Amino acid sequence: MFRGLARADAVSFANRGLQYGDGLFETLRVYRGEVPLWPRHLARLREGAARLGIAVPEPAFVEARIAELMAGVEAGVLKLLLTRGDGGRGYAPPAEAVPVWMLAQHALPASQGALRLHPCETRLAAQPALAGIKHCNRLEQVLARAEAERAGCDEGLVRDTDGTPVCATSANVLVLRDGRWWTPSVARCGVAGVLRGWLLDAGLVAEAALSMEDVLSAEGLALCNAVRGILPVSSLGARSWAIPAALTDLQARLAMAYPMFTSPETTP
């Protein structure tokens, strides 16, 4: 059994997602009333729910609610939130908690050109039990994004406690070295982005252990996520890059598979 909420203000004070971040979320790009990357979002949601021990609604039920909400919407963003539900005080998950899910529609973010990245001092703690999934406790990202904002940058590059680059605050990192695109592992921390997953499966990007020196000496840098697609990076701290031809090619390959990423809202 599940409880669906139409309004954010209907969330109970006892909701464990509110109290402890005990839940998961997905942020989905909408294109012509559909969510093209939904199968990948659903797979990640199920993986996260299995790790946290939270039941997931039947996909057909959720898909029907998404279709109702997105009917007639040409372009936008949909956020899906799933929490364990209400519980009493204390960390122990209640055995009879009824999971709560919510959907909210948002406008597409404004288009951006090449991004300026700040090398964040805020680090990601290694926790393999939570690595890869999109759980609701995002305080590390909140602090890192605030740090990037204070530095006057568009995004922040976030490292783990060993100083190894992992991701941006809300995107995965793509690093061009020796004419090929690479992305850091998210086995210890960070989010396994659905677009990152598609790029890996398509053989357009490979995973590698990358140092900060590897990033700074790269031929080019980019970020990717399921809402904005692939965006170029123009600078990281004092290091700057021109947009490489390999990035234009990578964007074109993505657009062939998902035309929504050729729309004016996301074209750099």
Secondary structure as UniProt FT lines:
FT   STRAND          3..5
FT   HELIX           8..10
FT   TURN            13..14
FT   HELIX           16..20
FT   STRAND          23..31
FT   TURN            32..33
FT   TURN            36..37
FT   HELIX           38..52
FT   HELIX           59..70
FT   TURN            71..72
FT   STRAND          75..83
FT   TURN            95..96
FT   STRAND          100..106
FT   STRAND          115..124
FT   TURN            128..131
FT   HELIX           139..150
FT   TURN            151..152
FT   STRAND          155..160
FT   TURN            161..162
FT   STRAND          165..168
FT   STRAND          172..177
FT   TURN            178..179
FT   STRAND          180..183
FT   HELIX           194..201
FT   TURN            202..203
FT   STRAND          206..207
FT   HELIX           212..216
FT   STRAND          220..225
FT   TURN            226..228
FT   STRAND          229..236
FT   TURN            237..238
FT   STRAND          239..240
FT   HELIX           245..257
FT   HELIX           259..262
FT   TURN            264..266
//
